[in-house]
Amino acid sequence: SKFTILLGGDLIRTPLLDRQVAGTRVIAADAGMSHARTLNLTPELWVGDFDSVPADLPDELAAVPRQVFPPEKDKTDGELAIAAALERGATSLVLAGAFGGKRTDHAFLHLALSV
């Protein structure tokens, strides 16, 4: 099954992105939850250490089930979201918000994970 992973980098909504995420299951990684509103998606799971939670989330997004991890973990929030999708049977992934933003180290990691 196809999953969209919402990551904390930059995201521009385009018709192509809308087609790519249509009908997918969705998991948000920490700050990536902010992209759920932009894409009109409601994730089934929200993972991370929650050090970058977006302000003023609508009730339906604030209520998404969470998997909370300690800040001193060995994986990024994005890696945890990808692992959760694979555990749920993901056969393909759309990484939305994988690049840009404040964490270029995470962007490089997302690029490496996509191979």
N, CA, C and O atoms as a GROMACS GRO file, in nm:
protein
  460
    1SER      N    1   0.084  -0.119   0.000
    1SER     CA    2   0.000   0.000   0.000
    1SER      C    3   0.088   0.124   0.000
    1SER      O    4   0.205   0.119   0.040
    2LYS      N    5   0.034   0.233  -0.044
    2LYS     CA    6   0.109   0.358  -0.061
    2LYS      C    7   0.085   0.451   0.058
    2LYS      O    8  -0.029   0.473   0.099
    3PHE      N    9   0.194   0.505   0.111
    3PHE     CA   10   0.188   0.597   0.224
    3PHE      C   11   0.249   0.730   0.186
    3PHE      O   12   0.344   0.736   0.107
    4THR      N   13   0.195   0.836   0.242
    4THR     CA   14   0.258   0.968   0.238
    4THR      C   15   0.315   0.994   0.375
    4THR      O   16   0.247   0.979   0.477
    5ILE      N   17   0.442   1.035   0.378
    5ILE     CA   18   0.509   1.073   0.501
    5ILE      C   19   0.522   1.225   0.500
    5ILE      O   20   0.587   1.281   0.412
    6LEU      N   21   0.460   1.291   0.595
    6LEU     CA   22   0.467   1.436   0.606
    6LEU      C   23   0.588   1.474   0.690
    6LEU      O   24   0.593   1.445   0.810
    7LEU      N   25   0.685   1.539   0.628
    7LEU     CA   26   0.810   1.577   0.692
    7LEU      C   27   0.814   1.727   0.713
    7LEU      O   28   0.732   1.800   0.657
    8GLY      N   29   0.907   1.775   0.792
    8GLY     CA   30   0.909   1.914   0.835
    8GLY      C   31   0.976   2.014   0.743
    8GLY      O   32   0.991   2.130   0.781
    9GLY      N   33   1.018   1.973   0.624
    9GLY     CA   34   1.081   2.066   0.531
    9GLY      C   35   0.980   2.151   0.457
    9GLY      O   36   0.861   2.152   0.491
   10ASP      N   37   1.026   2.223   0.356
   10ASP     CA   38   0.938   2.309   0.277
   10ASP      C   39   0.844   2.225   0.192
   10ASP      O   40   0.877   2.113   0.151
   11LEU      N   41   0.726   2.279   0.166
   11LEU     CA   42   0.629   2.209   0.083
   11LEU      C   43   0.550   2.311   0.004
   11LEU      O   44   0.499   2.410   0.059
   12ILE      N   45   0.539   2.288  -0.125
   12ILE     CA   46   0.454   2.369  -0.213
   12ILE      C   47   0.350   2.275  -0.272
   12ILE      O   48   0.384   2.175  -0.336
   13ARG      N   49   0.224   2.309  -0.252
   13ARG     CA   50   0.117   2.226  -0.305
   13ARG      C   51   0.105   2.249  -0.455
   13ARG      O   52   0.094   2.362  -0.501
   14THR      N   53   0.107   2.140  -0.529
   14THR     CA   54   0.094   2.144  -0.674
   14THR      C   55  -0.008   2.038  -0.716
   14THR      O   56  -0.038   1.947  -0.639
   15PRO      N   57  -0.061   2.048  -0.838
   15PRO     CA   58  -0.151   1.943  -0.886
   15PRO      C   59  -0.083   1.805  -0.889
   15PRO      O   60  -0.148   1.704  -0.860
   16LEU      N   61   0.045   1.800  -0.923
   16LEU     CA   62   0.117   1.673  -0.923
   16LEU      C   63   0.123   1.615  -0.782
   16LEU      O   64   0.097   1.496  -0.764
   17LEU      N   65   0.156   1.696  -0.683
   17LEU     CA   66   0.161   1.647  -0.546
   17LEU      C   67   0.023   1.600  -0.501
   17LEU      O   68   0.011   1.497  -0.435
   18ASP      N   69  -0.081   1.673  -0.536
   18ASP     CA   70  -0.217   1.631  -0.502
   18ASP      C   71  -0.247   1.492  -0.558
   18ASP      O   72  -0.306   1.409  -0.489
   19ARG      N   73  -0.207   1.466  -0.682
   19ARG     CA   74  -0.229   1.335  -0.743
   19ARG      C   75  -0.146   1.227  -0.672
   19ARG      O   76  -0.193   1.115  -0.653
   20GLN      N   77  -0.024   1.262  -0.633
   20GLN     CA   78   0.062   1.164  -0.568
   20GLN      C   79   0.010   1.122  -0.431
   20GLN      O   80   0.024   1.005  -0.393
   21VAL      N   81  -0.049   1.213  -0.357
   21VAL     CA   82  -0.095   1.181  -0.221
   21VAL      C   83  -0.239   1.132  -0.217
   21VAL      O   84  -0.284   1.081  -0.114
   22ALA      N   85  -0.312   1.147  -0.326
   22ALA     CA   86  -0.453   1.106  -0.328
   22ALA      C   87  -0.466   0.957  -0.298
   22ALA      O   88  -0.401   0.874  -0.362
   23GLY      N   89  -0.549   0.925  -0.203
   23GLY     CA   90  -0.578   0.786  -0.170
   23GLY      C   91  -0.469   0.715  -0.091
   23GLY      O   92  -0.478   0.594  -0.070
   24THR      N   93  -0.368   0.787  -0.046
   24THR     CA   94  -0.262   0.723   0.032
   24THR      C   95  -0.296   0.725   0.180
   24THR      O   96  -0.378   0.805   0.225
   25ARG      N   97  -0.233   0.636   0.253
   25ARG     CA   98  -0.237   0.642   0.399
   25ARG      C   99  -0.130   0.743   0.439
   25ARG      O  100  -0.031   0.759   0.369
   26VAL      N  101  -0.149   0.812   0.552
   26VAL     CA  102  -0.063   0.924   0.587
   26VAL      C  103  -0.010   0.910   0.729
   26VAL      O  104  -0.084   0.877   0.822
   27ILE      N  105   0.121   0.936   0.742
   27ILE     CA  106   0.186   0.944   0.874
   27ILE      C  107   0.263   1.075   0.877
   27ILE      O  108   0.336   1.108   0.784
   28ALA      N  109   0.247   1.150   0.986
   28ALA     CA  110   0.318   1.277   1.002
   28ALA      C  111   0.436   1.258   1.097
   28ALA      O  112   0.426   1.186   1.197
   29ALA      N  113   0.546   1.323   1.063
   29ALA     CA  114   0.665   1.323   1.148
   29ALA      C  115   0.677   1.461   1.213
   29ALA      O  116   0.709   1.559   1.145
   30ASP      N  117   0.652   1.470   1.341
   30ASP     CA  118   0.665   1.591   1.420
   30ASP      C  119   0.612   1.714   1.346
   30ASP      O  120   0.492   1.723   1.322
   31ALA      N  121   0.697   1.809   1.309
   31ALA     CA  122   0.654   1.934   1.245
   31ALA      C  123   0.587   1.912   1.110
   31ALA      O  124   0.519   2.002   1.060
   32GLY      N  125   0.606   1.796   1.050
   32GLY     CA  126   0.540   1.766   0.923
   32GLY      C  127   0.389   1.772   0.932
   32GLY      O  128   0.321   1.783   0.830
   33MET      N  129   0.336   1.765   1.054
   33MET     CA  130   0.192   1.774   1.072
   33MET      C  131   0.137   1.904   1.013
   33MET      O  132   0.021   1.908   0.972
   34SER      N  133   0.217   2.009   1.009
   34SER     CA  134   0.169   2.136   0.954
   34SER      C  135   0.130   2.124   0.807
   34SER      O  136   0.049   2.202   0.758
   35HIS      N  137   0.186   2.027   0.736
   35HIS     CA  138   0.154   2.008   0.595
   35HIS      C  139   0.019   1.937   0.575
   35HIS      O  140  -0.037   1.939   0.465
   36ALA      N  141  -0.032   1.876   0.680
   36ALA     CA  142  -0.162   1.808   0.669
   36ALA      C  143  -0.271   1.906   0.629
   36ALA      O  144  -0.356   1.875   0.545
   37ARG      N  145  -0.269   2.024   0.689
   37ARG     CA  146  -0.369   2.127   0.654
   37ARG      C  147  -0.353   2.171   0.510
   37ARG      O  148  -0.452   2.184   0.437
   38THR      N  149  -0.229   2.193   0.469
   38THR     CA  150  -0.202   2.240   0.332
   38THR      C  151  -0.255   2.141   0.229
   38THR      O  152  -0.308   2.181   0.126
   39LEU      N  153  -0.239   2.011   0.258
   39LEU     CA  154  -0.278   1.907   0.162
   39LEU      C  155  -0.416   1.849   0.189
   39LEU      O  156  -0.458   1.756   0.121
   40ASN      N  157  -0.486   1.902   0.289
   40ASN     CA  158  -0.618   1.851   0.326
   40ASN      C  159  -0.615   1.702   0.358
   40ASN      O  160  -0.700   1.625   0.312
   41LEU      N  161  -0.516   1.662   0.438
   41LEU     CA  162  -0.501   1.523   0.477
   41LEU      C  163  -0.513   1.511   0.629
   41LEU      O  164  -0.479   1.604   0.702
   42THR      N  165  -0.561   1.396   0.674
   42THR     CA  166  -0.561   1.366   0.816
   42THR      C  167  -0.479   1.240   0.836
   42THR      O  168  -0.522   1.132   0.797
   43PRO      N  169  -0.362   1.252   0.898
   43PRO     CA  170  -0.278   1.134   0.920
   43PRO      C  171  -0.344   1.033   1.014
   43PRO      O  172  -0.427   1.068   1.098
   44GLU      N  173  -0.306   0.908   0.996
   44GLU     CA  174  -0.353   0.803   1.088
   44GLU      C  175  -0.260   0.792   1.209
   44GLU      O  176  -0.296   0.731   1.309
   45LEU      N  177  -0.140   0.852   1.198
   45LEU     CA  178  -0.042   0.845   1.305
   45LEU      C  179   0.049   0.967   1.299
   45LEU      O  180   0.078   1.019   1.191
   46TRP      N  181   0.094   1.011   1.416
   46TRP     CA  182   0.187   1.124   1.428
   46TRP      C  183   0.301   1.077   1.516
   46TRP      O  184   0.278   1.041   1.632
   47VAL      N  185   0.424   1.077   1.465
   47VAL     CA  186   0.538   1.025   1.540
   47VAL      C  187   0.644   1.132   1.562
   47VAL      O  188   0.652   1.230   1.487
   48GLY      N  189   0.726   1.112   1.666
   48GLY     CA  190   0.838   1.200   1.688
   48GLY      C  191   0.859   1.231   1.835
   48GLY      O  192   0.795   1.173   1.922
   49ASP      N  193   0.950   1.325   1.859
   49ASP     CA  194   0.976   1.369   1.996
   49ASP      C  195   0.892   1.493   2.030
   49ASP      O  196   0.893   1.539   2.144
   50PHE      N  197   0.822   1.545   1.934
   50PHE     CA  198   0.727   1.655   1.950
   50PHE      C  199   0.794   1.782   2.003
   50PHE      O  200   0.737   1.854   2.086
   51ASP      N  201   0.914   1.807   1.955
   51ASP     CA  202   0.984   1.931   1.989
   51ASP      C  203   0.952   2.042   1.890
   51ASP      O  204   0.996   2.156   1.908
   52SER      N  205   0.877   2.010   1.785
   52SER     CA  206   0.846   2.107   1.680
   52SER      C  207   0.698   2.105   1.644
   52SER      O  208   0.663   2.116   1.526
   53VAL      N  209   0.613   2.090   1.742
   53VAL     CA  210   0.469   2.081   1.715
   53VAL      C  211   0.416   2.213   1.663
   53VAL      O  212   0.439   2.318   1.724
   54PRO      N  213   0.346   2.209   1.549
   54PRO     CA  214   0.289   2.332   1.495
   54PRO      C  215   0.186   2.393   1.590
   54PRO      O  216   0.111   2.321   1.656
   55ALA      N  217   0.183   2.524   1.596
   55ALA     CA  218   0.086   2.594   1.682
   55ALA      C  219  -0.052   2.594   1.615
   55ALA      O  220  -0.064   2.588   1.493
   56ASP      N  221  -0.152   2.602   1.698
   56ASP     CA  222  -0.291   2.620   1.651
   56ASP      C  223  -0.338   2.511   1.554
   56ASP      O  224  -0.393   2.541   1.449
   57LEU      N  225  -0.316   2.386   1.589
   57LEU     CA  226  -0.367   2.277   1.506
   57LEU      C  227  -0.518   2.266   1.522
   57LEU      O  228  -0.570   2.282   1.633
   58PRO      N  229  -0.588   2.238   1.414
   58PRO     CA  230  -0.732   2.211   1.428
   58PRO      C  231  -0.752   2.087   1.515
   58PRO      O  232  -0.664   2.001   1.523
   59ASP      N  233  -0.867   2.077   1.579
   59ASP     CA  234  -0.895   1.967   1.671
   59ASP      C  235  -0.873   1.830   1.608
   59ASP      O  236  -0.820   1.740   1.673
   60GLU      N  237  -0.915   1.813   1.482
   60GLU     CA  238  -0.903   1.681   1.419
   60GLU      C  239  -0.757   1.640   1.399
   60GLU      O  240  -0.726   1.520   1.398
   61LEU      N  241  -0.666   1.737   1.384
   61LEU     CA  242  -0.524   1.702   1.372
   61LEU      C  243  -0.459   1.685   1.509
   61LEU      O  244  -0.374   1.598   1.526
   62ALA      N  245  -0.499   1.766   1.605
   62ALA     CA  246  -0.444   1.753   1.741
   62ALA      C  247  -0.482   1.618   1.802
   62ALA      O  248  -0.412   1.568   1.890
   63ALA      N  249  -0.592   1.559   1.755
   63ALA     CA  250  -0.642   1.432   1.809
   63ALA      C  251  -0.581   1.309   1.742
   63ALA      O  252  -0.613   1.197   1.781
   64VAL      N  253  -0.495   1.326   1.642
   64VAL     CA  254  -0.435   1.212   1.573
   64VAL      C  255  -0.352   1.131   1.674
   64VAL      O  256  -0.278   1.189   1.753
   65PRO      N  257  -0.365   0.998   1.672
   65PRO     CA  258  -0.285   0.915   1.763
   65PRO      C  259  -0.136   0.942   1.747
   65PRO      O  260  -0.087   0.963   1.636
   66ARG      N  261  -0.064   0.941   1.860
   66ARG     CA  262   0.078   0.975   1.860
   66ARG      C  263   0.163   0.859   1.910
   66ARG      O  264   0.122   0.782   1.997
   67GLN      N  265   0.283   0.849   1.853
   67GLN     CA  266   0.389   0.766   1.909
   67GLN      C  267   0.499   0.863   1.950
   67GLN      O  268   0.562   0.927   1.865
   68VAL      N  269   0.522   0.873   2.080
   68VAL     CA  270   0.616   0.970   2.133
   68VAL      C  271   0.750   0.902   2.162
   68VAL      O  272   0.755   0.795   2.223
   69PHE      N  273   0.857   0.967   2.117
   69PHE     CA  274   0.993   0.916   2.137
   69PHE      C  275   1.074   1.021   2.213
   69PHE      O  276   1.044   1.140   2.205
   70PRO      N  277   1.175   0.978   2.287
   70PRO     CA  278   1.259   1.074   2.361
   70PRO      C  279   1.344   1.156   2.264
   70PRO      O  280   1.380   1.107   2.157
   71PRO      N  281   1.378   1.280   2.301
   71PRO     CA  282   1.461   1.363   2.213
   71PRO      C  283   1.599   1.304   2.186
   71PRO      O  284   1.656   1.330   2.080
   72GLU      N  285   1.652   1.226   2.277
   72GLU     CA  286   1.786   1.170   2.258
   72GLU      C  287   1.782   1.032   2.189
   72GLU      O  288   1.850   0.939   2.231
   73LYS      N  289   1.702   1.022   2.085
   73LYS     CA  290   1.688   0.899   2.008
   73LYS      C  291   1.796   0.891   1.899
   73LYS      O  292   1.863   0.990   1.870
   74ASP      N  293   1.812   0.772   1.839
   74ASP     CA  294   1.912   0.750   1.736
   74ASP      C  295   1.860   0.776   1.595
   74ASP      O  296   1.939   0.782   1.501
   75LYS      N  297   1.731   0.792   1.579
   75LYS     CA  298   1.671   0.815   1.447
   75LYS      C  299   1.602   0.951   1.443
   75LYS      O  300   1.561   1.003   1.547
   76THR      N  301   1.591   1.006   1.324
   76THR     CA  302   1.516   1.130   1.308
   76THR      C  303   1.366   1.098   1.314
   76THR      O  304   1.326   0.982   1.302
   77ASP      N  305   1.286   1.201   1.333
   77ASP     CA  306   1.141   1.181   1.332
   77ASP      C  307   1.096   1.126   1.197
   77ASP      O  308   1.004   1.044   1.191
   78GLY      N  309   1.159   1.171   1.090
   78GLY     CA  310   1.126   1.119   0.956
   78GLY      C  311   1.156   0.971   0.943
   78GLY      O  312   1.075   0.896   0.887
   79GLU      N  313   1.269   0.928   0.995
   79GLU     CA  314   1.302   0.784   0.992
   79GLU      C  315   1.200   0.704   1.071
   79GLU      O  316   1.161   0.595   1.029
   80LEU      N  317   1.158   0.758   1.185
   80LEU     CA  318   1.057   0.689   1.265
   80LEU      C  319   0.924   0.678   1.191
   80LEU      O  320   0.857   0.575   1.199
   81ALA      N  321   0.886   0.783   1.118
   81ALA     CA  322   0.762   0.780   1.040
   81ALA      C  323   0.771   0.678   0.927
   81ALA      O  324   0.675   0.606   0.901
   82ILE      N  325   0.885   0.673   0.860
   82ILE     CA  326   0.905   0.575   0.753
   82ILE      C  327   0.898   0.434   0.810
   82ILE      O  328   0.834   0.346   0.751
   83ALA      N  329   0.963   0.411   0.923
   83ALA     CA  330   0.959   0.279   0.986
   83ALA      C  331   0.816   0.240   1.022
   83ALA      O  332   0.777   0.125   1.005
   84ALA      N  333   0.738   0.336   1.072
   84ALA     CA  334   0.598   0.307   1.107
   84ALA      C  335   0.518   0.270   0.983
   84ALA      O  336   0.434   0.180   0.988
   85ALA      N  337   0.543   0.338   0.873
   85ALA     CA  338   0.473   0.304   0.748
   85ALA      C  339   0.511   0.164   0.701
   85ALA      O  340   0.424   0.088   0.660
   86LEU      N  341   0.638   0.132   0.706
   86LEU     CA  342   0.682  -0.002   0.664
   86LEU      C  343   0.622  -0.110   0.754
   86LEU      O  344   0.585  -0.217   0.706
   87GLU      N  345   0.612  -0.083   0.883
   87GLU     CA  346   0.548  -0.178   0.976
   87GLU      C  347   0.401  -0.199   0.942
   87GLU      O  348   0.346  -0.306   0.969
   88ARG      N  349   0.339  -0.099   0.882
   88ARG     CA  350   0.197  -0.107   0.845
   88ARG      C  351   0.178  -0.159   0.703
   88ARG      O  352   0.066  -0.157   0.651
   89GLY      N  353   0.285  -0.206   0.640
   89GLY     CA  354   0.273  -0.269   0.509
   89GLY      C  355   0.299  -0.179   0.390
   89GLY      O  356   0.259  -0.213   0.279
   90ALA      N  357   0.364  -0.067   0.409
   90ALA     CA  358   0.392   0.024   0.297
   90ALA      C  359   0.476  -0.047   0.190
   90ALA      O  360   0.575  -0.113   0.220
   91THR      N  361   0.434  -0.030   0.066
   91THR     CA  362   0.512  -0.081  -0.047
   91THR      C  363   0.569   0.034  -0.129
   91THR      O  364   0.661   0.013  -0.209
   92SER      N  365   0.517   0.154  -0.110
   92SER     CA  366   0.574   0.274  -0.172
   92SER      C  367   0.545   0.394  -0.083
   92SER      O  368   0.447   0.396  -0.008
   93LEU      N  369   0.634   0.494  -0.093
   93LEU     CA  370   0.624   0.611  -0.007
   93LEU      C  371   0.633   0.739  -0.088
   93LEU      O  372   0.706   0.746  -0.186
   94VAL      N  373   0.556   0.839  -0.047
   94VAL     CA  374   0.570   0.975  -0.095
   94VAL      C  375   0.624   1.055   0.023
   94VAL      O  376   0.558   1.064   0.127
   95LEU      N  377   0.742   1.113   0.008
   95LEU     CA  378   0.801   1.194   0.115
   95LEU      C  379   0.767   1.340   0.086
   95LEU      O  380   0.832   1.403   0.002
   96ALA      N  381   0.667   1.393   0.153
   96ALA     CA  382   0.621   1.531   0.131
   96ALA      C  383   0.686   1.622   0.235
   96ALA      O  384   0.673   1.599   0.355
   97GLY      N  385   0.755   1.725   0.189
   97GLY     CA  386   0.825   1.814   0.280
   97GLY      C  387   0.962   1.761   0.319
   97GLY      O  388   1.011   1.790   0.428
   98ALA      N  389   1.022   1.683   0.229
   98ALA     CA  390   1.150   1.619   0.260
   98ALA      C  391   1.270   1.713   0.250
   98ALA      O  392   1.375   1.685   0.308
   99PHE      N  393   1.256   1.822   0.177
   99PHE     CA  394   1.370   1.910   0.154
   99PHE      C  395   1.340   2.052   0.198
   99PHE      O  396   1.224   2.090   0.216
  100GLY      N  397   1.444   2.130   0.214
  100GLY     CA  398   1.429   2.268   0.257
  100GLY      C  399   1.410   2.276   0.407
  100GLY      O  400   1.423   2.176   0.478
  101GLY      N  401   1.381   2.393   0.454
  101GLY     CA  402   1.362   2.412   0.596
  101GLY      C  403   1.494   2.433   0.668
  101GLY      O  404   1.597   2.455   0.606
  102LYS      N  405   1.488   2.425   0.800
  102LYS     CA  406   1.602   2.457   0.884
  102LYS      C  407   1.702   2.342   0.898
  102LYS      O  408   1.817   2.366   0.936
  103ARG      N  409   1.662   2.221   0.868
  103ARG     CA  410   1.746   2.105   0.895
  103ARG      C  411   1.798   2.043   0.766
  103ARG      O  412   1.743   1.944   0.718
  104THR      N  413   1.903   2.100   0.710
  104THR     CA  414   1.960   2.043   0.587
  104THR      C  415   2.016   1.904   0.611
  104THR      O  416   2.018   1.822   0.519
  105ASP      N  417   2.062   1.875   0.733
  105ASP     CA  418   2.110   1.740   0.761
  105ASP      C  419   1.998   1.638   0.744
  105ASP      O  420   2.022   1.526   0.697
  106HIS      N  421   1.876   1.674   0.782
  106HIS     CA  422   1.763   1.584   0.763
  106HIS      C  423   1.730   1.570   0.614
  106HIS      O  424   1.696   1.461   0.569
  107ALA      N  425   1.740   1.678   0.539
  107ALA     CA  426   1.713   1.672   0.395
  107ALA      C  427   1.809   1.574   0.327
  107ALA      O  428   1.766   1.495   0.242
  108PHE      N  429   1.937   1.578   0.363
  108PHE     CA  430   2.033   1.485   0.305
  108PHE      C  431   1.999   1.341   0.344
  108PHE      O  432   2.011   1.249   0.262
  109LEU      N  433   1.957   1.321   0.467
  109LEU     CA  434   1.919   1.188   0.510
  109LEU      C  435   1.797   1.139   0.433
  109LEU      O  436   1.792   1.023   0.393
  110HIS      N  437   1.699   1.226   0.411
  110HIS     CA  438   1.579   1.185   0.335
  110HIS      C  439   1.618   1.146   0.194
  110HIS      O  440   1.562   1.051   0.138
  111LEU      N  441   1.711   1.217   0.135
  111LEU     CA  442   1.758   1.183   0.002
  111LEU      C  443   1.823   1.045   0.004
  111LEU      O  444   1.798   0.963  -0.085
  112ALA      N  445   1.906   1.018   0.102
  112ALA     CA  446   1.971   0.888   0.113
  112ALA      C  447   1.870   0.776   0.136
  112ALA      O  448   1.887   0.666   0.082
  113LEU      N  449   1.766   0.801   0.215
  113LEU     CA  450   1.665   0.700   0.242
  113LEU      C  451   1.581   0.668   0.119
  113LEU      O  452   1.524   0.559   0.111
  114SER      N  453   1.571   0.759   0.025
  114SER     CA  454   1.484   0.740  -0.090
  114SER      C  455   1.544   0.648  -0.195
  114SER      O  456   1.475   0.610  -0.290
  115VAL      N  457   1.669   0.612  -0.180
  115VAL     CA  458   1.735   0.526  -0.280
  115VAL      C  459   1.691   0.384  -0.267
  115VAL      O  460   1.736   0.298  -0.343
   0.00000   0.00000   0.00000
